[in-house]
C-alpha cells in the first residue's frame, strides 16, 4: 500500500483483497479436493472429509485405470477432435463475417446486423433444432455438434468492435499497395486484433469442450461420444463394474480396490485438466481482449 493512503482507502483495499482471497479459496479447494481423492490410497478414500486437499496415502491406481479405459480414451480423442475442428471453423467464419460487417460501405450492413441481433433474442428450441438436424441427415454425425452456432452473435459483436478500431490509414495504405480484402484482413487486421481473437478462441474452445447436451442427443454411437458424455456415465451410473469394465476387474490387480468415489474424482479431473492447462497459455491475450473495449471506448 502507498504511504499516503487514507484510512478509508486502506480498509477498502483490505476488504477487496480479502474478498479476492476468499474467492480463490472457494474456487481452488474443490479442484484440490478432487485431485487429492484421485491420488489417495483407495482404502483411505471413504474416510476423507469434503475439505481434504491433501492425499491420504498415495496411489496411482485410479489414473492407471482411466488412461487405459477404452471408453475414456475414445471420449478424449472425440473431445479433442470436436473441440479443435469446431474452434477453428468458429474463429475463421466469425472473423470473416465480422470483417465484412465492420466495413461501413457494405450494402445492407444495418439490416444484416439487425438479423444478428435477432438471433440473440430469439433462439430456436431443442425440438425444431432436432428436426433440422434430422432433415439435413446429420444425426449420429460429428457435424451435428461441430456446426452448431458456427458464428456466435455475441462473439461476432466483440470482433466487429475490434475491427472497427483498426486505424483507417492502415487499411488505405494496404489498398494502395494492391492488397485485396482478404490480404488486408490476414496481413493487417488480424495481427492487430490478436487479443480479441484469443478471447473468442478461448470462449469457443471452452464451449465445445464442455458441450454435453448436443452430443448426448445427436451422437448415439458410443464410439463417437465425447468425454463429457462418458463422464456422465461414470458419475450418474456409479456402477464400478460398468465403469471399470468386467475384463479390467478380472485382469487388473488394483481394480478391485478402487473406490467409486475416487474413480469419479479422477474422471472429473481428467475432464477439466485440459482447460486448466490451456487457459494460462492465452491468459495474457484474454485479459487484453476483455479489457480493451472498456479502455478504448
Residue, then its C-alpha position, 0 to 999 in steps of 0.5 A: x500500500x502507498x504511504x499516503x493512503x487514507x484510512x478509508x482507502x486502506x480498509x477498502x483495499x483490505x476488504x477487496x483483497x480479502x474478498x479476492x482471497x476468499x474467492x480463490x479459496x472457494x474456487x481452488x479447494x474443490x479442484x484440490x479436493x478432487x485431485x487429492x481423492x484421485x491420488x489417495x490410497x483407495x482404502x483411505x478414500x471413504x474416510x476423507x472429509x469434503x475439505x481434504x486437499x491433501x492425499x491420504x496415502x498415495x496411489x496411482x491406481x485410479x489414473x492407471x485405470x482411466x488412461x487405459x479405459x477404452x471408453x475414456x480414451x475414445x471420449x478424449x480423442x472425440x473431445x479433442x477432435x470436436x473441440x479443435x475442428x469446431x474452434x477453428x471453423x468458429x474463429x475463421x467464419x466469425x472473423x470473416x463475417x465480422x470483417x465484412x460487417x465492420x466495413x461501413x460501405x457494405x450494402x445492407x450492413x444495418x439490416x444484416x446486423x439487425x438479423x444478428x441481433x435477432x438471433x440473440x433474442x430469439x433462439x430456436x428450441x431443442x425440438x425444431x433444432x432436432x428436426x433440422x438436424x434430422x432433415x439435413x441427415x446429420x444425426x449420429x454425425x460429428x457435424x451435428x455438434x461441430x456446426x452448431x452456432x458456427x458464428x456466435x452473435x455475441x462473439x461476432x459483436x466483440x470482433x466487429x468492435x475490434x475491427x472497427x478500431x483498426x486505424x483507417x490509414x492502415x487499411x488505405x495504405x494496404x489498398x494502395x499497395x494492391x492488397x485485396x480484402x482478404x490480404x488486408x484482413x490476414x496481413x493487417x487486421x488480424x495481427x492487430x486484433x490478436x487479443x480479441x481473437x484469443x478471447x473468442x478462441x478461448x470462449x469457443x474452445x471452452x464451449x465445445x469442450x464442455x458441450x454435453x447436451x448436443x452430443x448426448x442427443x445427436x451422437x448415439x454411437x458410443x464410439x463417437x461420444x465425447x468425454x463429457x458424455x462418458x463422464x456422465x456415465x461414470x458419475x450418474x451410473x456409479x456402477x464400478x463394474x460398468x465403469x471399470x469394465x468386467x475384463x479390467x476387474x478380472x485382469x487388473x490387480x488394483x481394480x478391485x480396490x478402487x473406490x467409486x468415489x475416487x474413480x469419479x474424482x479422477x474422471x472429473x479431473x481428467x475432464x477439466x485438466x485440459x482447460x486448466x492447462x490451456x487457459x494460462x497459455x492465452x491468459x495474457x491475450x484474454x485479459x487484453x481482449x476483455x479489457x480493451x473495449x472498456x479502455x478504448x471506448 
